[in-house]
Amino acid sequence: MKIKEKEFETIMQDLKSLATQMGAKVRFERGDFKGGYCVLKENKVIVINKLSNLQRKVITLAAALKELGVDDIYLPPKLREIIEEMDETK
């Protein structure tokens, strides 16, 4: 799937909303890391490098959501396709 540059912001917002619905907190932090999903004191947290470009942030968030387990919940087809495809490009 080809995603236009201006669509990434909308996709990012949709993925953040999905993460919140799944009980995970999305944090944007600075540092020398790519980011991903982790459990911190029994809280689900997805950490994304604030310094990454928007496409890298979407890829990281999509991969973290895949790891969190989106297989058993309903997602709009376009969002599911993005999560599947972004995870493959990691």
C-alpha positions as a Markdown table, in Angstrom:
| # | Residue | x | y | z |
|---|---|---|---|---|
| 1 | Met | 0.0 | 0.0 | 0.0 |
| 2 | Lys | 1.3 | 3.4 | -0.9 |
| 3 | Ile | 0.7 | 6.0 | 1.7 |
| 4 | Lys | 0.9 | 9.7 | 0.9 |
| 5 | Glu | 3.1 | 11.8 | 3.2 |
| 6 | Lys | 0.2 | 14.0 | 4.4 |
| 7 | Glu | -1.8 | 10.8 | 5.4 |
| 8 | Phe | 0.8 | 9.8 | 8.0 |
| 9 | Glu | -0.5 | 12.4 | 10.5 |
| 10 | Thr | -4.0 | 11.0 | 10.4 |
| 11 | Ile | -2.7 | 7.5 | 10.6 |
| 12 | Met | -0.6 | 8.4 | 13.6 |
| 13 | Gln | -3.7 | 9.9 | 15.4 |
| 14 | Asp | -5.7 | 6.8 | 14.6 |
| 15 | Leu | -3.0 | 4.5 | 15.9 |
| 16 | Lys | -2.6 | 6.5 | 19.1 |
| 17 | Ser | -6.4 | 6.3 | 19.6 |
| 18 | Leu | -6.3 | 2.6 | 19.1 |
| 19 | Ala | -3.4 | 2.2 | 21.6 |
| 20 | Thr | -5.4 | 4.2 | 24.2 |
| 21 | Gln | -8.5 | 2.0 | 23.6 |
| 22 | Met | -6.3 | -1.0 | 24.3 |
| 23 | Gly | -5.1 | 0.4 | 27.6 |
| 24 | Ala | -1.7 | 1.4 | 26.5 |
| 25 | Lys | -0.1 | 4.8 | 27.0 |
| 26 | Val | 1.9 | 6.3 | 24.1 |
| 27 | Arg | 4.9 | 8.4 | 25.2 |
| 28 | Phe | 7.2 | 10.4 | 22.9 |
| 29 | Glu | 10.7 | 10.6 | 24.5 |
| 30 | Arg | 14.1 | 11.7 | 23.4 |
| 31 | Gly | 17.0 | 9.3 | 23.3 |
| 32 | Asp | 19.1 | 6.9 | 21.3 |
| 33 | Phe | 16.5 | 4.2 | 20.7 |
| 34 | Lys | 13.9 | 3.2 | 18.1 |
| 35 | Gly | 11.0 | 2.6 | 20.5 |
| 36 | Gly | 8.4 | -0.1 | 21.1 |
| 37 | Tyr | 6.0 | -1.7 | 23.5 |
| 38 | Cys | 6.9 | -2.5 | 27.1 |
| 39 | Val | 5.2 | -3.1 | 30.5 |
| 40 | Leu | 6.3 | -0.6 | 33.2 |
| 41 | Lys | 5.0 | -1.3 | 36.7 |
| 42 | Glu | 2.0 | -3.3 | 35.3 |
| 43 | Asn | 1.2 | -0.4 | 32.9 |
| 44 | Lys | 1.3 | -0.9 | 29.1 |
| 45 | Val | 3.5 | 1.7 | 27.5 |
| 46 | Ile | 4.5 | 2.4 | 23.9 |
| 47 | Val | 7.6 | 4.6 | 23.8 |
| 48 | Ile | 8.4 | 6.3 | 20.5 |
| 49 | Asn | 11.5 | 8.3 | 19.8 |
| 50 | Lys | 10.5 | 12.0 | 19.5 |
| 51 | Leu | 13.4 | 12.7 | 17.2 |
| 52 | Ser | 12.3 | 10.1 | 14.6 |
| 53 | Asn | 10.6 | 11.2 | 11.4 |
| 54 | Leu | 6.8 | 10.8 | 11.1 |
| 55 | Gln | 7.0 | 7.6 | 9.0 |
| 56 | Arg | 9.4 | 5.9 | 11.5 |
| 57 | Lys | 7.0 | 6.9 | 14.3 |
| 58 | Val | 4.1 | 5.3 | 12.5 |
| 59 | Ile | 6.1 | 2.1 | 11.8 |
| 60 | Thr | 7.2 | 1.9 | 15.5 |
| 61 | Leu | 3.7 | 2.4 | 16.8 |
| 62 | Ala | 2.2 | -0.1 | 14.3 |
| 63 | Ala | 4.7 | -2.7 | 15.3 |
| 64 | Ala | 4.1 | -2.1 | 19.0 |
| 65 | Leu | 0.3 | -2.4 | 18.4 |
| 66 | Lys | 0.9 | -5.7 | 16.6 |
| 67 | Glu | 2.9 | -6.9 | 19.6 |
| 68 | Leu | 0.2 | -5.8 | 21.9 |
| 69 | Gly | -2.3 | -8.0 | 20.1 |
| 70 | Val | -4.7 | -6.4 | 17.6 |
| 71 | Asp | -5.6 | -9.7 | 16.0 |
| 72 | Asp | -8.7 | -10.3 | 18.2 |
| 73 | Ile | -10.2 | -6.8 | 17.9 |
| 74 | Tyr | -12.1 | -5.1 | 15.2 |
| 75 | Leu | -10.1 | -2.6 | 13.2 |
| 76 | Pro | -11.1 | -0.6 | 10.1 |
| 77 | Pro | -9.7 | -2.6 | 7.1 |
| 78 | Lys | -7.3 | 0.2 | 6.1 |
| 79 | Leu | -5.9 | 0.5 | 9.6 |
| 80 | Arg | -5.4 | -3.3 | 9.9 |
| 81 | Glu | -3.7 | -3.3 | 6.5 |
| 82 | Ile | -1.4 | -0.5 | 7.6 |
| 83 | Ile | -0.5 | -2.3 | 10.9 |
| 84 | Glu | 0.3 | -5.5 | 9.0 |
| 85 | Glu | 2.3 | -3.8 | 6.3 |
| 86 | Met | 4.2 | -1.5 | 8.6 |
| 87 | Asp | 5.2 | -4.4 | 10.8 |
| 88 | Glu | 6.7 | -6.1 | 7.8 |
| 89 | Thr | 8.9 | -3.1 | 6.9 |
| 90 | Lys | 10.4 | -2.9 | 10.4 |
